[in-house]
Amino acid sequence: MYGIIPAKAKYKQKLFKIPSPEFYVFYNGKDKLPKEQTLKLSDAFIVPQEEPFSEVTVKLINIQNGVAESLPVIKKCDILKQYCDFTSRRLSICF
């Protein structure tokens, strides 16, 4: 987390506020999926828990058919835009 917490303050007991993390899954497979979907880690637990002690929630974004460029998260992050461009191209190798 370079740049969020001052270097000299790393080992102090003071609570430092950080930006809220956001987790995304970009889907570009062949199956038909909705444009967006919420996935929860707890859905994969062998024994379901009503209130999981730990939960990770991600937003699945279907980037089939070049819709990624219009998404706010893609507009904010050039690396994600490049990734979506790369994965949307059909690479062919001629032998």
All heavy atoms as an XYZ file, in Angstrom:
773
protein
N       0.845     -1.180      0.000
C       0.000      0.000      0.000
C       0.885      1.236      0.000
O       0.847      2.049      0.893
C      -0.921     -0.016      1.201
C      -1.827     -1.204      1.255
S      -2.978     -1.082      2.603
C      -4.422     -0.694      1.653
N       1.691      1.325     -0.962
C       2.634      2.415     -1.083
C       1.898      3.741     -1.226
O       1.024      3.895     -2.050
C       3.543      2.182     -2.295
C       4.544      3.268     -2.507
C       5.651      3.357     -1.689
C       4.376      4.195     -3.501
C       6.574      4.350     -1.865
C       5.294      5.196     -3.695
C       6.386      5.272     -2.883
O       7.312      6.257     -3.062
N       2.260      4.691     -0.375
C       1.727      6.033     -0.479
C       0.464      6.312      0.324
O       0.061      7.451      0.425
N      -0.161      5.308      0.888
C      -1.381      5.548      1.659
C      -1.042      5.862      3.110
O      -1.593      6.773      3.707
C      -2.324      4.329      1.579
C      -2.807      4.154      0.147
C      -3.512      4.505      2.504
C      -3.649      2.922     -0.066
N      -0.111      5.096      3.672
C       0.308      5.291      5.055
C       1.717      5.879      5.059
O       2.603      5.347      4.391
C       0.296      3.947      5.821
C      -1.124      3.382      5.843
C       0.813      4.123      7.238
C      -1.229      1.998      6.421
N       1.944      6.961      5.792
C       3.275      7.548      5.841
C       4.324      6.521      6.294
O       4.073      5.724      7.205
C       3.140      8.677      6.869
C       1.683      8.973      6.920
C       0.984      7.688      6.608
N       5.468      6.500      5.641
C       6.505      5.501      5.903
C       6.902      5.445      7.380
O       7.092      4.363      7.936
C       7.726      5.775      5.035
N       7.023      6.580      8.034
C       7.461      6.598      9.430
C       6.354      6.154     10.399
O       6.622      5.910     11.562
C       7.947      7.993      9.807
C       9.226      8.382      9.090
C       9.708      9.741      9.525
C      11.001     10.098      8.827
N      11.525     11.386      9.250
N       5.148      6.054      9.914
C       4.030      5.729     10.802
C       3.575      4.268     10.686
O       2.602      3.878     11.310
C       2.860      6.651     10.487
N       4.291      3.456      9.947
C       3.876      2.067      9.714
C       3.710      1.256     10.984
O       2.853      0.384     11.053
C       4.893      1.354      8.825
C       4.860      1.785      7.394
C       5.892      1.000      6.606
C       6.009      1.516      5.209
N       7.042      0.823      4.458
N       4.537      1.501     11.966
C       4.548      0.644     13.150
C       3.901      1.286     14.378
O       4.012      0.780     15.468
C       5.983      0.216     13.450
C       6.617     -0.437     12.245
C       7.546      0.234     11.475
C       6.241     -1.716     11.859
C       8.107     -0.360     10.363
C       6.787     -2.320     10.753
C       7.726     -1.637     10.004
O       8.265     -2.234      8.895
N       3.203      2.371     14.185
C       2.504      3.018     15.293
C       1.143      2.357     15.494
O       0.633      1.662     14.629
C       2.345      4.511     15.014
C       3.681      5.233     14.994
C       3.485      6.711     14.917
C       4.855      7.381     14.988
N       4.756      8.812     14.992
N       0.561      2.583     16.644
C      -0.725      1.974     16.953
C      -1.917      2.796     16.467
O      -3.051      2.354     16.566
C      -0.834      1.745     18.456
C       0.124      0.680     18.939
C      -0.041      0.410     20.425
O      -0.776      1.096     21.121
N       0.660     -0.592     20.914
N      -1.655      3.951     15.919
C      -2.725      4.813     15.435
C      -3.411      4.165     14.223
O      -2.779      3.594     13.352
C      -2.149      6.170     15.024
C      -3.183      7.132     14.494
C      -2.559      8.452     14.096
C      -3.608      9.370     13.522
N      -3.035     10.600     13.004
N      -4.721      4.248     14.180
C      -5.499      3.732     13.072
C      -5.431      4.713     11.906
O      -5.709      5.904     12.063
C      -6.955      3.536     13.485
C      -7.903      3.075     12.380
C      -7.555      1.652     11.941
C      -9.336      3.153     12.875
N      -5.041      4.218     10.743
C      -5.014      5.041      9.546
C      -6.154      4.621      8.640
O      -6.379      3.438      8.420
C      -3.679      4.888      8.798
C      -2.557      5.610      9.454
C      -1.757      4.969     10.376
C      -2.298      6.940      9.161
C      -0.717      5.639     10.991
C      -1.266      7.619      9.766
C      -0.479      6.963     10.695
N      -6.878      5.579      8.162
C      -7.991      5.312      7.250
C      -7.423      5.020      5.857
O      -6.485      5.679      5.406
C      -8.939      6.505      7.173
C      -9.560      6.888      8.505
C     -10.576      5.855      8.919
C     -11.259      6.295     10.209
N     -12.381      5.465     10.543
N      -8.003      4.016      5.208
C      -7.582      3.642      3.857
C      -8.810      3.610      2.953
O      -9.941      3.511      3.429
C      -6.878      2.265      3.844
C      -7.815      1.174      4.364
C      -5.582      2.306      4.650
C      -7.293     -0.232      4.205
N      -8.600      3.683      1.645
C      -9.739      3.583      0.732
C     -10.398      2.204      0.837
O      -9.736      1.207      1.106
C      -9.113      3.759     -0.655
C      -7.781      4.380     -0.408
C      -7.344      3.947      0.952
N     -11.684      2.151      0.606
C     -12.404      0.877      0.628
C     -11.949      0.019     -0.549
O     -11.935      0.493     -1.682
C     -13.910      1.107      0.511
O     -14.364      1.867      1.591
N     -11.606     -1.236     -0.285
C     -11.184     -2.096     -1.403
C     -12.378     -2.502     -2.252
O     -13.509     -2.610     -1.761
C     -10.571     -3.311     -0.699
C     -11.211     -3.345      0.637
C     -11.509     -1.922      0.999
N     -12.120     -2.691     -3.520
C     -13.133     -3.176     -4.450
C     -12.534     -4.368     -5.179
O     -11.392     -4.320     -5.634
C     -13.514     -2.091     -5.453
C     -14.166     -0.889     -4.822
C     -14.484      0.205     -5.829
O     -14.336     -0.015     -7.055
O     -14.873      1.296     -5.391
N     -13.292     -5.455     -5.277
C     -12.825     -6.662     -5.931
C     -13.717     -6.947     -7.134
O     -14.943     -6.937     -7.018
C     -12.851     -7.848     -4.963
C     -12.012     -7.624     -3.738
C     -12.594     -7.239     -2.544
C     -10.634     -7.794     -3.787
C     -11.826     -7.039     -1.407
C      -9.855     -7.579     -2.659
C     -10.453     -7.201     -1.466
N     -13.085     -7.214     -8.272
C     -13.816     -7.476     -9.503
C     -13.341     -8.774    -10.132
O     -12.184     -9.144    -10.018
C     -13.597     -6.345    -10.522
C     -14.155     -5.030    -10.074
C     -13.364     -4.114     -9.388
C     -15.478     -4.695    -10.334
C     -13.881     -2.904     -8.964
C     -15.996     -3.490     -9.915
C     -15.194     -2.591     -9.237
O     -15.707     -1.398     -8.824
N     -14.256     -9.433    -10.823
C     -13.955    -10.569    -11.674
C     -14.450    -10.181    -13.056
O     -15.626     -9.836    -13.223
C     -14.669    -11.854    -11.204
C     -14.496    -12.972    -12.218
C     -14.171    -12.284     -9.839
N     -13.560    -10.204    -14.038
C     -13.953     -9.903    -15.405
C     -14.162    -11.219    -16.142
O     -13.269    -12.046    -16.207
C     -12.900     -9.047    -16.109
C     -12.749     -7.700    -15.482
C     -11.664     -7.407    -14.684
C     -13.707     -6.724    -15.666
C     -11.529     -6.170    -14.088
C     -13.589     -5.487    -15.071
C     -12.495     -5.212    -14.279
N     -15.338    -11.396    -16.697
C     -15.687    -12.638    -17.380
C     -15.809    -12.393    -18.878
O     -16.507    -11.475    -19.309
C     -17.019    -13.190    -16.847
C     -17.430    -14.453    -17.555
C     -16.864    -15.668    -17.200
C     -18.340    -14.419    -18.596
C     -17.216    -16.832    -17.863
C     -18.702    -15.583    -19.259
C     -18.131    -16.778    -18.897
O     -18.458    -17.932    -19.557
N     -15.096    -13.206    -19.662
C     -15.219    -13.098    -21.107
C     -15.326    -14.478    -21.754
O     -14.925    -14.679    -22.883
C     -14.052    -12.310    -21.700
C     -12.734    -13.049    -21.563
O     -12.604    -13.967    -20.761
N     -11.748    -12.655    -22.333
N     -15.894    -15.428    -21.014
C     -16.046    -16.791    -21.510
C     -17.196    -16.926    -22.493
O     -17.793    -15.948    -22.937
N     -17.524    -18.172    -22.807
C     -18.544    -18.455    -23.817
C     -19.951    -18.548    -23.240
O     -20.920    -18.389    -23.963
C     -18.196    -19.756    -24.541
C     -16.914    -19.641    -25.338
C     -16.573    -20.946    -26.015
C     -15.249    -20.795    -26.757
N     -14.854    -22.046    -27.393
N     -20.083    -18.832    -21.945
C     -21.410    -18.948    -21.337
C     -22.106    -17.598    -21.287
O     -21.464    -16.555    -21.147
C     -21.316    -19.515    -19.920
C     -20.840    -20.955    -19.887
O     -20.926    -21.636    -20.933
O     -20.375    -21.395    -18.826
N     -23.407    -17.627    -21.384
C     -24.206    -16.402    -21.273
C     -24.380    -16.073    -19.798
O     -24.944    -16.848    -19.044
C     -25.574    -16.583    -21.928
C     -25.509    -16.912    -23.398
C     -25.119    -15.708    -24.193
C     -25.172    -16.049    -25.681
N     -24.434    -15.117    -26.477
N     -23.886    -14.940    -19.385
C     -24.028    -14.470    -18.008
C     -24.618    -13.067    -18.026
O     -24.488    -12.347    -19.016
C     -22.674    -14.438    -17.301
C     -21.988    -15.778    -17.030
C     -20.662    -15.551    -16.322
C     -22.857    -16.685    -16.191
N     -25.226    -12.641    -16.927
C     -25.729    -11.264    -16.867
C     -24.577    -10.261    -16.961
O     -23.419    -10.609    -16.748
C     -26.424    -11.178    -15.513
C     -26.006    -12.371    -14.742
C     -25.482    -13.387    -15.700
N     -24.910     -9.030    -17.255
C     -23.900     -7.972    -17.386
C     -23.099     -7.808    -16.092
O     -21.886     -7.633    -16.125
C     -24.576     -6.659    -17.771
C     -23.631     -5.527    -18.011
C     -24.370     -4.267    -18.440
C     -23.417     -3.110    -18.597
N     -24.103     -1.881    -18.974
N     -23.778     -7.860    -14.958
C     -23.123     -7.779    -13.648
C     -23.772     -8.783    -12.710
O     -24.949     -9.094    -12.840
C     -23.241     -6.370    -13.054
C     -22.455     -5.326    -13.791
C     -22.487     -3.970    -13.108
O     -23.077     -3.850    -12.012
O     -21.926     -3.033    -13.670
N     -22.956     -9.250    -11.765
C     -23.435    -10.231    -10.802
C     -22.562    -10.122     -9.556
O     -21.366     -9.864     -9.658
C     -23.317    -11.618    -11.432
C     -23.835    -12.752    -10.638
C     -23.708    -14.064    -11.422
O     -23.403    -14.098    -12.607
N     -23.933    -15.153    -10.740
N     -23.139    -10.319     -8.388
C     -22.375    -10.313     -7.144
C     -22.073    -11.751     -6.744
O     -22.969    -12.590     -6.735
C     -23.165     -9.616     -6.022
O     -23.414     -8.261     -6.418
C     -22.382     -9.606     -4.723
N     -20.805    -12.016     -6.455
C     -20.371    -13.338     -6.014
C     -19.861    -13.235     -4.586
O     -19.192    -12.260     -4.236
C     -19.250    -13.868     -6.911
C     -19.538    -13.954     -8.407
C     -18.291    -14.377     -9.159
C     -20.672    -14.915     -8.669
N     -20.173    -14.236     -3.780
C     -19.725    -14.263     -2.384
C     -18.926    -15.536     -2.136
O     -19.347    -16.624     -2.542
C     -20.905    -14.219     -1.423
C     -21.678    -12.922     -1.480
C     -22.798    -12.951     -0.466
C     -23.548    -11.632     -0.478
N     -24.584    -11.615      0.553
N     -17.816    -15.400     -1.468
C     -16.997    -16.557     -1.117
C     -17.789    -17.548     -0.282
O     -17.680    -18.762     -0.468
C     -15.742    -16.107     -0.363
C     -14.803    -17.208      0.100
C     -14.229    -17.972     -1.083
C     -13.683    -16.627      0.949
N     -18.630    -17.053      0.606
C     -19.385    -17.934      1.501
C     -20.339    -18.859      0.743
O     -20.739    -19.901      1.269
C     -20.151    -17.122      2.539
O     -21.112    -16.302      1.907
N     -20.708    -18.534     -0.490
C     -21.557    -19.414     -1.283
C     -20.855    -20.730     -1.607
O     -21.501    -21.724     -1.930
C     -21.991    -18.733     -2.585
C     -22.972    -17.603     -2.338
O     -23.589    -17.563     -1.248
O     -23.116    -16.744     -3.235
N     -19.527    -20.760     -1.513
C     -18.749    -21.963     -1.816
C     -18.423    -22.782     -0.568
O     -17.802    -23.834     -0.680
C     -17.449    -21.569     -2.523
N     -18.829    -22.321      0.600
C     -18.534    -23.053      1.837
C     -19.259    -24.395      1.849
O     -20.434    -24.474      1.475
C     -18.946    -22.256      3.076
C     -18.122    -21.023      3.335
C     -18.500    -20.143      4.331
C     -16.984    -20.727      2.605
C     -17.765    -19.003      4.603
C     -16.235    -19.590      2.855
C     -16.627    -18.729      3.854
N     -18.579    -25.434      2.306
C     -19.183    -26.767      2.418
C     -20.352    -26.728      3.394
O     -21.428    -27.250      3.124
C     -18.135    -27.806      2.851
C     -17.091    -27.975      1.750
C     -18.784    -29.135      3.177
C     -15.874    -28.784      2.155
N     -20.130    -26.105      4.527
C     -21.186    -25.956      5.531
C     -21.657    -24.495      5.480
O     -20.912    -23.588      5.851
C     -20.675    -26.301      6.952
C     -21.767    -26.096      7.979
C     -20.132    -27.723      7.000
N     -22.869    -24.272      4.984
C     -23.376    -22.891      4.909
C     -23.431    -22.233      6.290
O     -23.720    -22.884      7.291
C     -24.780    -23.061      4.342
C     -24.800    -24.405      3.703
C     -23.837    -25.236      4.492
N     -23.139    -20.956      6.330
C     -23.188    -20.192      7.569
C     -24.151    -19.031      7.377
O     -24.078    -18.320      6.372
C     -21.800    -19.669      7.934
C     -20.787    -20.762      8.164
C     -19.387    -20.187      8.379
O     -19.117    -19.040      8.073
N     -18.511    -21.015      8.912
N     -25.013    -18.845      8.352
C     -25.975    -17.754      8.256
C     -25.261    -16.396      8.256
O     -25.596    -15.512      7.482
C     -26.972    -17.836      9.408
C     -28.158    -16.925      9.215
C     -29.235    -17.167     10.242
O     -29.595    -18.338     10.455
O     -29.703    -16.179     10.824
N     -24.299    -16.246      9.148
C     -23.494    -15.029      9.209
C     -22.026    -15.426      9.214
O     -21.448    -15.644     10.284
C     -23.846    -14.221     10.460
C     -25.252    -13.656     10.437
C     -25.518    -12.776     11.649
O     -24.582    -12.125     12.152
O     -26.675    -12.759     12.096
N     -21.398    -15.513      8.047
C     -19.996    -15.940      7.992
C     -19.089    -14.992      8.777
O     -19.287    -13.773      8.768
C     -19.655    -15.885      6.509
C     -20.954    -15.793      5.798
C     -21.941    -15.226      6.745
N     -18.114    -15.585      9.443
C     -17.148    -14.786     10.196
C     -16.338    -13.914      9.244
O     -16.020    -12.779      9.548
C     -16.215    -15.713     10.996
C     -15.151    -14.983     11.753
C     -15.451    -14.293     12.915
C     -13.845    -14.965     11.296
C     -14.473    -13.604     13.608
C     -12.860    -14.282     11.986
C     -13.171    -13.603     13.146
N     -16.022    -14.461      8.120
C     -15.251    -13.734      7.120
C     -15.979    -13.842      5.787
O     -16.441    -14.912      5.414
C     -13.843    -14.337      7.004
O     -13.106    -13.667      6.032
N     -16.071    -12.740      5.069
C     -16.775    -12.742      3.796
C     -16.013    -11.890      2.790
O     -15.530    -10.806      3.131
C     -18.186    -12.180      3.970
C     -19.006    -12.129      2.689
C     -19.410    -13.507      2.204
O     -18.596    -14.150      1.500
O     -20.512    -13.950      2.535
N     -15.904    -12.403      1.594
C     -15.347    -11.638      0.480
C     -16.431    -11.577     -0.581
O     -16.983    -12.595     -0.982
C     -14.070    -12.294     -0.088
C     -13.580    -11.538     -1.312
C     -12.984    -12.368      0.968
N     -16.739    -10.382     -1.007
C     -17.738    -10.175     -2.043
C     -17.055     -9.526     -3.233
O     -16.295     -8.567     -3.073
C     -18.875     -9.267     -1.534
O     -19.442     -9.856     -0.360
C     -19.955     -9.087     -2.575
N     -17.308    -10.068     -4.416
C     -16.733     -9.506     -5.633
C     -17.854     -9.199     -6.615
O     -18.930     -9.794     -6.556
C     -15.698    -10.456     -6.298
C     -14.550    -10.746     -5.371
C     -16.339    -11.736     -6.777
N     -17.586     -8.263     -7.495
C     -18.547     -7.959     -8.543
C     -18.031     -8.589     -9.831
O     -16.939     -8.275    -10.288
C     -18.694     -6.455     -8.741
C     -19.713     -6.089     -9.824
C     -19.787     -4.604    -10.053
C     -20.778     -4.017     -9.079
N     -21.092     -2.613     -9.387
N     -18.808     -9.522    -10.380
C     -18.487    -10.107    -11.665
C     -19.009     -9.167    -12.736
O     -20.168     -8.745    -12.690
C     -19.139    -11.482    -11.815
C     -18.860    -12.178    -13.139
C     -18.587    -13.648    -12.911
C     -19.963    -11.976    -14.132
N     -18.145     -8.823    -13.673
C     -18.536     -7.959    -14.778
C     -18.292     -8.732    -16.067
O     -17.177     -9.185    -16.328
C     -17.745     -6.639    -14.775
C     -18.022     -5.874    -13.479
C     -18.099     -5.807    -15.993
C     -17.216     -4.617    -13.324
N     -19.341     -8.901    -16.840
C     -19.260     -9.618    -18.099
C     -18.708     -8.659    -19.159
O     -19.345     -7.662    -19.490
C     -20.658    -10.115    -18.485
C     -20.636    -11.025    -19.670
O     -19.691    -11.035    -20.439
N     -21.702    -11.780    -19.832
N     -17.512     -8.949    -19.656
C     -16.878     -8.054    -20.630
C     -16.949     -8.622    -22.042
O     -16.189     -8.214    -22.916
C     -15.422     -7.726    -20.231
C     -14.566     -8.993    -20.145
C     -15.383     -6.930    -18.943
C     -13.080     -8.721    -19.970
N     -17.876     -9.549    -22.277
C     -18.074    -10.064    -23.628
C     -18.561     -8.938    -24.529
O     -19.196     -7.992    -24.090
C     -19.124    -11.180    -23.639
C     -18.719    -12.412    -22.884
C     -19.890    -13.376    -22.714
O     -21.027    -12.951    -22.576
N     -19.591    -14.653    -22.714
N     -18.239     -9.054    -25.780
C     -18.738     -8.126    -26.811
C     -18.307     -6.685    -26.601
O     -19.021     -5.761    -26.947
C     -20.275     -8.210    -26.911
C     -20.747     -9.614    -27.179
O     -20.100    -10.348    -27.919
N     -21.844    -10.002    -26.563
N     -17.159     -6.470    -25.996
C     -16.584     -5.126    -25.913
C     -17.321     -4.130    -25.051
O     -17.230     -2.930    -25.289
N     -18.064     -4.569    -24.050
C     -18.792     -3.627    -23.196
C     -17.915     -3.026    -22.102
O     -18.326     -2.105    -21.420
C     -20.040     -4.273    -22.546
C     -21.008     -4.749    -23.597
C     -19.641     -5.399    -21.629
N     -16.694     -3.513    -21.951
C     -15.829     -3.091    -20.849
C     -15.494     -1.605    -20.903
O     -15.405     -0.949    -19.865
C     -14.547     -3.909    -20.838
N     -15.316     -1.065    -22.084
C     -14.876      0.327    -22.208
C     -15.840      1.322    -21.586
O     -15.446      2.405    -21.189
C     -14.651      0.683    -23.689
C     -13.503     -0.045    -24.332
C     -13.845     -1.474    -24.746
O     -15.043     -1.786    -24.932
O     -12.916     -2.288    -24.861
N     -17.097      0.957    -21.474
C     -18.094      1.881    -20.924
C     -18.221      1.798    -19.408
O     -18.937      2.595    -18.817
C     -19.448      1.605    -21.577
O     -19.888      0.301    -21.224
N     -17.524      0.863    -18.780
C     -17.658      0.679    -17.332
C     -16.813      1.690    -16.566
O     -15.651      1.924    -16.918
C     -17.238     -0.740    -16.947
C     -18.051     -1.858    -17.588
C     -17.388     -3.195    -17.341
C     -19.466     -1.848    -17.039
N     -17.354      2.283    -15.501
C     -16.605      3.284    -14.728
C     -15.270      2.775    -14.195
O     -14.272      3.481    -14.236
C     -17.545      3.638    -13.583
C     -18.907      3.311    -14.095
C     -18.720      2.141    -15.013
N     -15.215      1.530    -13.719
C     -13.972      1.008    -13.155
C     -12.897      0.890    -14.237
O     -11.716      1.084    -13.962
C     -14.200     -0.344    -12.429
C     -14.550     -1.452    -13.400
C     -12.997     -0.725    -11.598
N     -13.283      0.618    -15.458
C     -12.330      0.518    -16.569
C     -11.848      1.916    -16.973
O     -10.681      2.117    -17.275
C     -12.960     -0.206    -17.773
C     -13.436     -1.601    -17.383
C     -12.001     -0.275    -18.947
C     -12.367     -2.525    -16.863
N     -12.744      2.869    -16.949
C     -12.366      4.244    -17.296
C     -11.365      4.822    -16.294
O     -10.522      5.640    -16.651
C     -13.597      5.136    -17.364
C     -14.489      4.829    -18.550
C     -15.706      5.734    -18.547
C     -16.604      5.427    -19.722
N     -17.787      6.288    -19.765
N     -11.439      4.388    -15.030
C     -10.556      4.903    -13.984
C      -9.171      4.269    -14.003
O      -8.230      4.847    -13.469
C     -11.161      4.657    -12.600
C     -12.394      5.451    -12.298
C     -12.884      5.098    -10.906
C     -14.229      5.687    -10.585
N     -14.715      5.271     -9.271
N      -9.044      3.077    -14.559
C      -7.787      2.322    -14.439
C      -7.294      1.869    -15.809
O      -7.870      0.967    -16.425
C      -7.995      1.118    -13.514
S      -6.489      0.179    -13.240
N      -6.213      2.465    -16.272
C      -5.676      2.162    -17.593
C      -5.197      0.712    -17.693
O      -5.336      0.083    -18.738
C      -4.538      3.127    -17.940
C      -4.167      3.040    -19.404
O      -5.075      3.127    -20.260
O      -2.962      2.860    -19.698
N      -4.655      0.168    -16.622
C      -4.175     -1.216    -16.652
C      -5.343     -2.179    -16.887
O      -5.236     -3.126    -17.671
C      -3.415     -1.574    -15.361
C      -2.100     -0.791    -15.310
C      -3.147     -3.069    -15.267
C      -1.346     -0.927    -14.016
N      -6.480     -1.940    -16.229
C      -7.655     -2.787    -16.454
C      -8.178     -2.640    -17.880
O      -8.614     -3.612    -18.494
C      -8.757     -2.462    -15.452
C      -8.511     -2.900    -14.013
C      -9.672     -2.478    -13.136
C      -8.281     -4.395    -13.918
N      -8.120     -1.435    -18.405
C      -8.549     -1.211    -19.791
C      -7.673     -2.017    -20.738
O      -8.169     -2.687    -21.648
C      -8.505      0.267    -20.147
C      -8.975      0.544    -21.564
C      -8.840      2.013    -21.912
C      -9.307      2.342    -23.294
N      -8.919      1.430    -24.345
N      -6.363     -1.980    -20.513
C      -5.446     -2.740    -21.363
C      -5.707     -4.239    -21.247
O      -5.661     -4.971    -22.238
C      -4.001     -2.418    -20.998
C      -3.592     -1.006    -21.345
C      -2.212     -0.665    -20.807
O      -1.413     -1.545    -20.541
N      -1.949      0.619    -20.641
N      -5.982     -4.703    -20.033
C      -6.283     -6.117    -19.823
C      -7.535     -6.517    -20.602
O      -7.559     -7.546    -21.279
C      -6.472     -6.410    -18.333
C      -6.995     -7.798    -18.067
C      -6.151     -8.893    -18.136
C      -8.341     -8.002    -17.777
C      -6.642    -10.173    -17.917
C      -8.837     -9.278    -17.551
C      -7.990    -10.357    -17.620
O      -8.473    -11.618    -17.417
N      -8.574     -5.706    -20.507
C      -9.813     -6.009    -21.221
C      -9.596     -5.994    -22.736
O     -10.125     -6.845    -23.459
C     -10.907     -5.026    -20.835
S     -11.491     -5.268    -19.137
N      -8.807     -5.050    -23.226
C      -8.484     -5.011    -24.651
C      -7.755     -6.288    -25.064
O      -8.061     -6.891    -26.086
C      -7.613     -3.795    -24.982
C      -8.369     -2.489    -24.898
O      -9.617     -2.505    -24.882
O      -7.707     -1.430    -24.835
N      -6.787     -6.688    -24.267
C      -5.994     -7.881    -24.568
C      -6.864     -9.133    -24.593
O      -6.788     -9.938    -25.516
C      -4.865     -8.039    -23.543
C      -4.081     -9.301    -23.714
C      -3.147     -9.425    -24.731
C      -4.269    -10.370    -22.852
C      -2.433    -10.593    -24.904
C      -3.555    -11.540    -23.008
C      -2.631    -11.656    -24.038
N      -7.694     -9.314    -23.578
C      -8.493    -10.545    -23.491
C      -9.628    -10.579    -24.507
O     -10.129    -11.651    -24.824
C      -9.076    -10.750    -22.085
O      -9.876     -9.624    -21.732
C      -7.980    -10.952    -21.068
N     -10.020     -9.430    -25.038
C     -11.114     -9.420    -26.002
C     -10.633     -9.743    -27.418
O     -11.434    -10.049    -28.293
C     -11.822     -8.062    -25.994
O     -10.969     -7.061    -26.494
N      -9.345     -9.688    -27.642
C      -8.814     -9.965    -28.982
C      -8.697    -11.470    -29.186
O      -8.320    -12.214    -28.300
C      -7.443     -9.330    -29.165
C      -7.477     -7.821    -29.063
C      -6.089     -7.251    -29.194
N      -6.059     -5.866    -28.787
C      -6.293     -4.846    -29.602
N      -6.556     -5.064    -30.863
N      -6.260     -3.614    -29.152
N      -8.998    -11.884    -30.365
C      -8.824    -13.288    -30.721
C      -7.429    -13.439    -31.320
O      -7.156    -12.916    -32.387
C      -9.879    -13.722    -31.719
C     -11.266    -13.516    -31.202
C     -12.016    -14.801    -31.268
N     -13.367    -14.574    -30.809
C     -13.872    -15.252    -29.821
N     -13.192    -16.158    -29.195
N     -15.109    -15.030    -29.448
N      -6.582    -14.120    -30.582
C      -5.216    -14.340    -31.054
C      -5.182    -15.595    -31.913
O      -5.683    -16.641    -31.515
C      -4.262    -14.465    -29.881
C      -4.219    -13.272    -28.920
C      -3.289    -13.573    -27.747
C      -3.771    -12.030    -29.658
N      -4.617    -15.491    -33.058
C      -4.490    -16.685    -33.921
C      -3.028    -16.873    -34.262
O      -2.285    -15.922    -34.489
C      -5.318    -16.519    -35.182
O      -4.868    -15.396    -35.914
N      -2.645    -18.121    -34.284
C      -1.271    -18.473    -34.633
C      -1.321    -19.306    -35.898
O      -2.044    -20.305    -35.984
C      -0.596    -19.282    -33.493
C      -0.605    -18.446    -32.220
C       0.797    -19.707    -33.872
C      -0.095    -19.186    -31.002
N      -0.580    -18.891    -36.877
C      -0.557    -19.607    -38.156
C       0.627    -20.564    -38.158
O       1.759    -20.172    -37.862
C      -0.442    -18.645    -39.326
S      -1.817    -17.495    -39.445
N       0.384    -21.806    -38.516
C       1.445    -22.804    -38.617
C       1.662    -23.166    -40.060
O       0.792    -23.276    -40.829
C       1.079    -24.079    -37.831
C       1.067    -23.851    -36.338
C      -0.112    -23.573    -35.671
C       2.248    -23.901    -35.613
C      -0.125    -23.372    -34.309
C       2.240    -23.696    -34.246
C       1.044    -23.435    -33.605
